[in-house]
Amino acid sequence: MAMREIGLWTSVVSALLAGPAWAGALATATPVITTTDGPIQGFEQAGINYFLGVPYAAPPVGSLRWVAPTPPAPWTTTLATVSFGSFCPQGESQLSTGGGSEDCLYLNVEGPAAATSGSKLPVMVWIHGGGLTTGSGQEYNGTNLIQSGNVVFVSLNYRLGLLGFLAHPALAAEDTAHHSSGNYGMLDQQTALAWVRANIAKFGGDPNNLTIFGESAGGQSVVTQLYSPLTGKLSKAVIESGAYARFYPTQAQAQTAGSSVASSLGCTSETNAACLRAISAAALVAAGGSETSSSNVQIVPNVDNWMLTQQPFQAFAAGNFQHIPIIDGTNHDEYRLFVSLNDLENALAGHPGGYTPAEYISLVQGLAGSFAPEVLAEYPLSQYASPNYAVAAVGTDYAFSCGALLLDALMSQYTSVYAYEFSDINPPNIFLPPDPYMPSIGDSHAIELPYLFPTYRNETLDLGPASFTVPQQYLGASMRSLWTSLARYGRPLNPRGGYWGRYSIAAHAFASFVAPSNGTETNFYSYHKCGFWGPALLSEAGLPANTQY
């Protein structure tokens, strides 16, 4: 980590303000804050303090690659935290230009400039998505959430792809205390949370009122942190489109897969960790796949009997998770994003087109195996405008909607759960170019993000910020009120909208987010065919067939 001297502060902030996220506003230096690792100084702009690129762990490079995070080297000269730290190595995708550095374990703190160490404001820690292979904390500006709920906002980077999730016998052998490998990205998140607890009071936050929230792989991370015995105390949580991972590989299974990918990269020994550490980051990124491309190894956490001791849904069924207020939800047309991505990849490969009827049948057979005839009968092509929409319906209901409903049912036996479905009409799409083979991307995966983060941009495709109608602006404001009131009070409250009650198996009542605010829907279970999918999901999660959902 290069030390950034305060003497550079003026020039760095001037460069920062030239970018679109900060354009047109004046900035001044914040007071110096002494963290547990050393003093830092950020910048104040329009009543909000920003501390960007704060190191929370030592750079995981050299001998620290594939090691649990360790504290950064302490410093005494004030560190200028006015620009983002590098994001973690990743490939190019529709949301990332690729690149990054292994020296990437940084977080960002944003909060009201008027806050003091005695303010005890709610703290909201955002965990970014991206399939555990792409993304960074710097993509998300918390200004609107801060203005909505008077909270302190934290975003963070964590190791991705094989650099964050490679399990291997040689790496496990180095961990003489736990014999674990492959959960480094999750351990990074836990280390960042520990940093927040130790330091956030100096930024005006309450270390005893800590909400974690995330979308997609960030939501999956929230699910994982809720039941990991190493996470530390949380106060509230929000899961956005993150209930799709119902079963993780064991440590042994993950090591077998890791050995296979290591062999493909020239490291055939199961005892030579030095060979693994000699592989370039670029080669590891390529071998680890991306959010949408396949790899020889799953980029997921594993049950290592240390960081994770149970399968996720089995842990929630047994009540072995933090019993705190939780918002959990999905989007109405989640899988349309992935179908449209497939169309984009077809076009880039020189053979434009969507799924054919034969490809739809093949996809369902690969997904459902012997259950495929029943799925094809439940989702006949004749009911859809094209095979693309049939694929999207199957993927939405199976991978996202009904998994979320099952998780709601399990969690609601032990704590307050507030379930939602994002169903806005004609939401702005800044994630993909128009798709002639799927004209309506609908309420697809990630489409809610600009409602929470209105300045969010797709830098890769130069799309955004989103352009909202006035009712959609009201919906975004409502969602920010709901999220921040959960953080403050433990209940989602919305002065602009309707009542949002606790989820129960008996009622299957969800909040429905449709501009300009939230209402209530009771047909989620039937619309997404969760009675049809339930037995398969229970089997996949390793739960008894008579589990209520």
N, C-alpha and C positions, 0 to 999 in steps of 0.2 A: 504494500500500500504506500503510495507516494504521499508524503505529508504536504498538505495544501496550506501554505502560509497565509495569514490574514492580510499581509501586504498585497496579495493578489486579489483581495476581495472586490475592489471597485471594478477592475477589468473583467473579472469573472461574471459578476452580476450584470454588467453592461452587456456582455455577450448573451447571457441568459435571457435578458429582457428583450433581446432582438427576436427571440423565437415566438411562435404564435401563441403558446400557452400563457405567456407573461406580457405580451405586447401592450403598450399603451399605459402602463402603470409605473409609478415611481417606487423604488425600493430603498430601504435603509437597513443598516445592520441591526441585528437583534443583540440583546445582551449576551455575554458569554455564559454558557451553561457548562458546568463541570459534570461530566458523566462518570460512571464507574471506571471508564478507560482513559479519560482525558477531557480537556476543555474543547468545546466546539462553539462556533458562531455561525448562524444562518442569516437570512434576510427577512425583513417584514415588508409586506405589500398589501395595501388596502385592508389593513386591520388583521392580517393573518401572518403568523410566523411560519417560515419554511426552513427546515433543516434537512438537506438532501444529501444522500450519499454518506450516511453515518455507518461506519463499520461496526458490525455486531459480533463478528468472529474473525479469526485469522484467515487470510487467503488460503483456500484449500488446494494448494499447489504443491508440487514435488512430493515429498514424503507424506504430506497432509491430504493428498488426493485419496478419496475413499477412506477417510477417517472421520469419526464423529467430530463435529465442529469444536474448535478450541478457542479460548479467548484471544482477542487481538492483542498485539504488543501495545502496552500502555504508552501514552505520549504526554508531554508536558507543554509543548508549544500549541497554542490554540489552532484548531483545525477548521479551515473554512469549509463548511458544509453547505455550499451554495450551488452545487451541480451534482447531478445524479452519478452514482457509482456505476461501473460497467454492469451490464446485464450478463446472465450466465450463458455459456456457449449453447447455441441452438442453430437449427437449420432454417433455411428460407421457407416461408409459408405465406398464406394470404394475409397473415397478421404480423409477420416478422420479416425484416430484411436479412435476418441471419447474422452470424458473427458472435460477438461477445468475448468475454475473458473469463478464465477460471477464477480470477480474483474478482469475485462478484457478490460476496456476502455483505450486502449493504441494505439499510432500511432508510425510510424517509418519514419524518415527523412533521405534521402540519397541525396548527391549532390557533385559537384566538390569541392575538397579540396582547390582549388585556389580561389573559389568564396568569395566575401566579401559582407558586408551589402549594398554596392553600386552597386553590379553586376546586379541586377534586372533580373535574369534569369526566363524563363517561369517555372511555377509550375504545375506539373501533379499529381493529387491526384487519386490514384487507389482504387476503391471500389470492394472488392472481391465478387465472386459469391458463389453458393452453396444452391440455393433454399431458402435463408433466414433462413436456418436451420443448415448450416455447413460452414466451411471455416474460414480463418483468413488472416490478412494482411501479416503475416510472411512468407507465402508460395511464395511470389513474390519478387524477387530481381530486383531492378531497374537499376542495373549497366549498362546493355547494352543500355537501353534507355538514360541514362545519357551520355554515351560515344557517342551515335549516335547524340544527339541533344543538348548537353550542357544544360540540364534542372535540376531542383530540383524535386525529386520524393518522394511522400508521400504515404504510405499505412496505413490502419487503421483497427481496429476491431470495430464491433458494435454488440449490443445484438441480439440474434438469437432465432428462435423458439417462444415458448410461453413466454419466458422471454423478448423477444423483441416486441411481437405482440399480446399479450393477451389483448383483450378488455373485460371490465366487469363493471356492474353498480357500484359496490363498489369502483372501481378504478376511474371511471369517477366522482363519487361524491366527491372524495378527491380533484379533480382539480376544485376548485371553480371558477377559472377565465375562463376556457374554456370548462369544462364538457367533456373532451376528455380522451380516453384511447386507448391503443393498437398500437400506432405509435412510440414506444420508440426506436426501431432500426433506424428509419429514423431521429428521433431527435438526436440520437447519431451522425449520419453522419453529420448533420448540425452543431452540436457543434464542431466536429473535423474540419470542414471547417472554422468555426469562429476562432478556435485556429490557424489554418494555416494563416489566414489573419492577425491576431494579431502578429504572431511571425516569419513568414517565411523570412522576409527581413534579419533577423540576420543570416540566413543560406544561404544567397545569392539569395533568390527568390524574385520575384515581386508579392506582394499581390494583385496587380491590373491586373495580367495576370494569372488567375487561370483556369486550365482545369481539369474537372472531367472525368474519364473514368472507365468503368467496363464491365464485361462480365456476361451473364446469369442474375442471381439475382442482380449482380453488375450493369449490363446494365439496368435492371428494376429499380434499385435505381437511376441511372442517369436520366432516363425518369421521375421518380417521383420528383427528386430534381429540374429538369428543370421547373416544373410548380407549385411547392409548394411556397406559398407566404412567407415562413419563411427561405428559403434557403440562402438568401444573394446573392450578385452579383457574377456571374460566367462570364468567358470570352469565353470559348470554351467547347465542350463536345464530347465524343465518346461513342456510344452505340453499344456494341457487343452482338448480340443475345439476346436483352433485350426488344423487342417490343411485347412480347406475352401477357402482362397484359393490356387488353383493358377496363376492368371494375373492380372496387374495391367495396367491400361491404360498405354500409353506417355504421355510428357509431352504429345505432340501430341494424342492422343486425349482426355486429361484436360482439356487447355485447350479443346478444342472443346466438350466437355460443360459445362465451366465457363462458357464464353461464352454458351451457351444459357440456363443458369439465371440468369446475370447479366442477360441481356436480358429475361427474364421479370420481373425485379425493377426494370427501368427503366434499366439501364446497358448501352446498346447499343454503346458505343465499346469497341474492343479496346485502347485506349491510356490510358484515363482511370481510373487506380486511385483517384483521389479520389472518384469516384462510388461505387465499391464500398465504400469506407470510410465513406461516408455512410449506407449501408443499416443499419437497426437490427439489433441482435443477434437480436431476436425474429423479424424477417422472415427472417433467414438460417436460424434454427432451423426455422421452418415450411417453408421451401423445401428444406431438407436432408433432410426425412423423419425417420424414427426407426428403431429396430432392426427393427421389423416393417412399417412403412409404406414405400411407394415414393416415389421422388424422380426428378427429371429428371437427376440426376447421381449417379454411384457415390461413396459415401463410403468410399474405399479409398486406400491409397498408390498412387503411380504410378512407373513406371520413368523417372527423370529424368536418368540418366547422371551422377548425383552421389550422392544419398543411396541410390539403388538403380541398379545398372548392368545387372542381369539380371532375367529372370522368376524367380519363387521356385523352382519345382521344377526348372527348368533349372540354376539355381545349385547346388542340392543335388546334382543328378546329376553335375555337373562337380566337385564337392568344394569349391566356392567358398563355404564357410561356416566358422564356428568349430568346430573338431573337439574338442568337449568332451563329457563325459557328459550324456546327454539322456534324460529321461522324456517319453514321448509317449503320449497315450491319448484315448479317447472313452468315451461312455456308451452303454449297450446300446440305448436307445430315443431317441436324440437328438431326432429330429424331432417327437416327440409334443408337446413343448412348443409348437412353432410351430403345429401343428394345433389344439391346445387354445386357443391365442391367437386363432386364426381363429374358433373357436366363440364365444369371449368377445366378440370384436368384432361378430359376428353378433347376439348377444344385446343388446349395447349399442345396436346400430343398429335394434333392434325386429323383427328377423326371426330368432329363434333357430333353430339347427340346425347340423348338421355338413355335411361334404362330401357331395354326391349322387354317384351313379355317373357321371352325365354330367360333373360337375365334376372328378371324378377323371381321367376320360379326357382332358378338356381340359387339366388341369394337366400330365399326362404328355406330351401332345403339345407343350405350350409348353416343357417342360423338354428333351425329347429330340428333337424335330423328326422327321426321317426315321427315327430310331432308335425312335420311340414304339411301333410294333407289337411289336417285340421286348421292350420293357419291359413292355407290357401282358400279353404272353404269359408273361413271367417272374414277374409279380406279378398274377395273375388275381384279380379281386374275390372269387371263390368261396373263396379261401383265407383270407379275413379276416372278422372279425366285422362290420365295416362299412367303407365307403369311407374313413373317417377313419384306420383302422389301415393300410389299403393305402397311403394318402398318406404316413403316417408311416414305413412300411417303406422305400418308395422314397427318401424324403428322407434317412433315416438312412444307408442303405447308400451312396447316391450322394454326398451332400454331406459326410458326416462319416467313416463307418467305413472305406470303401475308400480315400478320400483319405489318411487317417491311415496305413493300411497301406502305401500307395505311398510316402509320405514316410519311414516307418520303413525301407523297403527301400533307398531312396536314401541316407539318412543312415548306415545300418548298414555301408555299404561303406567308411566313413571313420572312424567313431567308435563308441563304446559307446552303444547305444540300448536303453532298457528300455520295452517296450510294455505297455499295460494296457487293460482294458475294465472300466468300473464297471458291475456287474451285480447290485447288492444287491436283495434281495426286499422289496417294499413300502417303499421309502425314503420318509421324510416329505417332503411337498410343501408348501413355503411360497412358491411362486412364482405359483400361480394358484388361484382358488376351484375347488371340485369341478365337474367337467364332465359333465353327464348324457350327452353324446354321445361322450365318451371316458372311461369310468369309471376306467380304469387309465392314468395318465400314465407309469407305469413308471419306468425309469431314463432320464429325459429330460434334455435339455440343461440344464446348470447344477445338476442335482440333487445333485451331489457336494459343492457348495460348503459347506453346513453341516457336513459331516464334517470338513473342514479348518478351518473357521471356525465353531465351535459357537454363537457369539453372533450370527451373521448374522441380520438381520431384513429382511423385506419391509415397509418403512415405508409404502409407498403403499397396500397392501392390508391392513396391520396383521396380518401373518402372521409367526410365528416369535417367538423362536428355535425351531428344530426340536425335536420331542420324539422321542428315540431309545429303542429297546429296549436292553437291556443288551448283546446281541451287536452291535448297531449302534454303541454307544459304543466297543466294542472295535475295530470296524472303523475308526472315525474316528481312534482313537489309533494304530492301525497305519498308516494313511495319513500321519498327521503324522510318525510315526517314519521312514517311507520317504522322505518329501520332505526332512526335515531331515538324514537321514543321507546322502542324495545331496549336499546342500550341504556337509556336513562331510567326507565320505570319497570322494565321487565314485562311490558305489554305493548303491543303495537297500537298506537293511538293516532287518529287522523282527524284533525278539525275540519277537513274538506270532504270527508267521505263517510261511509257507513260503518257500522259496528263489525268488528272482526273477532269472533269468538274462538274459543279453543276447539281444536279438532277432536272429534270422537268417532269411534268405529260405527256407532249407531247411526250418526247423521251424515257422515261423509261430506261435511260442509267445508267448502273452500272459499277463501276470498278470491274474487275474480277481478283482475286489474284490467279495466276497460276505460278509456278516457271518458270523462274527466277524473274519475276516482275509482274507489273499490266498492264492489257490491258483493253479493254472496251467490255462489252456485252450488247446486246439490246433485248435478248430473255427471260429475267428473268420473265417478266409478263406472257408470254405464257407457258414457261416451268413449272412454279409452279402453273399454272391454276388459276391465281389471278382473272381473269374475272369470273370464276366459283365460287370462294369463296367470292368475294366481297360483294354481297348482305347479306350473313350470317354474315360477319365481321362487316358491317355497322350496322346491327340490334343489334348484340352483344354489340357494342360500344355505342349504343344509338344515332347514327347519321342518318340524313335524307338519304333516299334511293337514292337521286340524287347527293350525295356527290361525287365529282370527285376524282378518284384515278388512 
